[in-house]
């Protein structure tokens, strides 16, 4: 696929219209959404309407959700927004309300450059003072959870389950999410970056390495990751770790479970669908990952990026195999609600074009605290101590934003 042709280039000026929740539009102040990838930049302001509704019902039906999204996009156009888009996040649990909204103004530009669209410059050198950090669960309980998951594999059909932990970081003072986001961009120039204002006043920021789905016209791309190793401080050690990951039977098995499920879901919709026979290596500043780039041509170009995202989410990379059984096991083991972590963040326009990424390497920013997240895939031969260290390594992406000296 020619990436230079991917996407749109437009500036949407809205006409003030009726909001979904009141007779007046929601003010644009403090409602800036930013999404940046190697293919596109999206910058949106204001809220025409919010769609805080679950993706699926208790029976697994998604029709009502997609019907309401299309209806709100049509209403936005009728109120004068020239080419409306929907932006936001879908939680890990598709039965929980999504955090989606239709902006009053939005701009989508091809081929993200070095300059972030429209975002005000904020001083980023001022240090962030941390008062306290707390992991949920703590190490001992996390390792017990890994053992519990592995034991369950022998008693069920589950072949993989992804377990995660949160790190609550209390700050000495309020730190604007925009400031942390700009640090994140500076420290992680590659990947998919997002800054999403939420209805409760908090913000969701991240630098995800994992593309769930990109759609332009009838062309789609998905780039799932599974199997990880921490980067090393020397070139020789880093090379050794990357090659060990590429040759790891445990990680290759974990990766194949993810690819097989995504291929199963996309194959009926695409002709052709290209799935490489073996994974390659992808690196971030903190991690090495096994990566497979999947490309396809949709049989029906009207299938939207959002529909594809909700079809694929949650993938075995963040949930497990089989999905529903793994989801139940996660709920039994994890002592917290994932909310937006391991969900998906992105955008979709009225024509169905858009991009959604897996919400990992991310944090939810409150006034004077931030909640960080990290997870790891558990299979039959997983070692609890190694899995804990993997979550520690994955947390470094966001911890460096708060504590630049750590991991240097």
C-alpha positions, 0 to 999 in steps of 0.5 A: 500500500502506498502510505503517501496516499493514505488519509485525508487533508481537510479543515472542518469549521463547524456551525454551532448546532444542538448538542446531544445532551442540551440545547447548546453546544459544548464549549471547545475549551479544554476539549482538545483531542490529539492523535498522531501516527506515522500515517496521519495527525488528527487534531480536534477541538470542542464537543458537538455530542458525546457517545458514552454508550457500550459497544455491545449488549450483554448478548454480544450485539453491536448493532445498536452502538454502530447505529447510534454512531452513524446517527450522530454523525449524520446529525452533526452534518445536518447541523453544519459540520462539513465532514464530522468524525468520531474520536475517543476510546473504547474500554477493555470491556466492550459492555462498559460505556465508551468515551467517544465524542464528535468534535466541533472542529477537526483536522486530519492531515497525512504523513505526520511531521515533526511539528504537532498540529495546533498544540500550544507550546508548554514548558516541559523542562520543569521537573515532576515531583512524585510524592508516592507510588503504589502498585496494584497488585503488589509483586507477590500477589501479581506472581500468585495471579500468574500461577493461578492463570497457568493452573487454570489452563490445565482445567479449561480451554484457555491457552493464553490470558493477559494479566496486568497491573496498575501503578498509581503515582501521586504527584506533589502538584497538579501537572497538565496532561498536555505537558506530560504528552509533549514529554511523551512525544519528545521521548518516543518519536515513533509509535501512535500518540494520543491525548484524549480529554475525558468527560470526568475532567481527566485525560488519557495519554499514551504512546502505543506501539500497537496498531489495531486497524487502519482503514482508507477506502478498501485498504486495511492494515493491522499490526499486532504485537505479542512477545516482548523483551526489555531493551538493554543498555549496550549494543551487544546485549540489546542485540542478544536479547532481540535475537533471543526473543525472535527465537523464543518458542514461548514468545512465538507461541504467544504471538501465533495465538494472536495472529491466528485469531486476527486472521480468522476475524479478518479473512471473511471480510478481505480478498486478499488478506496478506499475513506473513508466515513469521513475525519480525522485530519491532523496537521502542525505546523500552522494549523489543516486540514480535510484530506481524504486519497484516494488510488486506483489501475489504470486500465491502469498502463501506465497512468502517474503521470503527466497525473493524476495531470493535470486531477485533477488540479485544485481541488476544494480545491484551485479553487471551484465547479463547477471548470470552473465557480469558476475559472471565479469568482476568476478571477473577484474578485482577483486583481492579477495573481496567477501564480504558487500559487495553482498550482502543483509542482512535478516530473514524470519519463519516466515510468509514476511514480512520485509525485505532490503536491498542491503548497500552503504554498509557496513563490516565492523568488526574489533577495531582496523580496519574494511573499507569498500566502494564500487562503481559501475556501468560501461557502455559510455560510462563514464569511469574518472576519474568512476567513481573519484570516484563511489566516493570520494563513496559512501565518505563515508557510512561515513568520516564515522562514523570521521572526522566532520570529513571532508566537512563 
